[in-house]
Amino acid sequence: MTAVDMAVTMGALALKNPVMTASGTFGYAAEFADVCDVGALGGVVTKGISLQPRAGNPVPRICETAAGMLNSIGLANVGLEAFAADKMPYLRSCGAAVVVNFFGETESEYVECAARLSEIPGVAALEMNISCPNVHKGGIEFGRDPQAAGRLVRECVAAARVPVWVKLTPNVTDVVALAGACLESGAGGLSLINTLRGMAIDARTRRPRLATKFGGLSGPAIKPVALRMVFEVHRAFPDAPISAIGGLQSGEDAAEFMLAGATTLQVGTQNFVEPDAAVRVLRELRDFCAAGGVTRVLDLRGALQA
């Protein structure tokens, strides 16, 4: 079988392979250490970190859907100081690159978070969340306006000592304009997509299934939307490093996202039903390449014939 070079470069960050775990679906990685070979992965993206701890939204805040799930967790996390003291020691030793997702309620919080997180030893890159649909304050107000997004990205990039990726919302009419504003402001990469805003209702009780009424839809249902947006952004900005997220379940899914223009791949919702899903996806992607005579996984990137 053909040997495959799985190494990729996501902007300034070199990774041993393109497969990562998505923020909010893999905790702080240590929770999965007994059931997943974390060190086999190219990287892990942590839960979103804020300056102060957050309890998140009231329960119920998660429910299954026909082809995925809705969540309204509300960016619950331990806060920056506890993350640095209690979570980073394992992450530094796990063998995968550590990308820290972060957010704030104000521009100054975003900038301070970017600066302080980037000083923590072992943090390879930051993923800036301006796209969570489940909170009143948590970036979405920046993530829908290209001008506001560009300004905030510029400030965070200037404050950080590591590359800053920007996680984009699909809940906009023109994701290309938003992507362009972030890239022009110095983003080291783009992560797309975040969840789609949705709702579930219990017809018997006549009540919403989530306490907040609305939540973020993820899983296989959003894969076609994610593929389309990755393709559109890559077509507009062929050199932009893209980390693809959205319904990724298999090695063939991974290959599809790379053909559409992605450099790295984040496995998300599948982790809830299969804790070692990302490692399986990595193995399947390698096998897919080998079977097709692809000797370098990056040769798939943007190779869609369309």
ABEGO torsion letter per residue (X at the ends): XBBBBABBBBEABBBABABBBBBGAAEAGAAAAAABBAAABABBBBBBBBABBBAEBBOBABBBBAAEBBBBAGGBBAEAAAAAAAAAAAAAAAGBBBBBBBBBABAAAAAAAAAAAAABBGBABBBBBAABAABABGGAAAAABAAAAAAAAAAAAAABABBBBBBBBABBABAAAAAAAAAAAGBAEBBOBBBBBBBBBBAAAGBBABAAGBBBBBEAAAAAAAAAAAAAAAAABAABBBBBBGGBABAAAAAAAAAAGBABBBBBAAAAABAAAAAAAAAAAAAAAAAAGBABAAAABGABBX
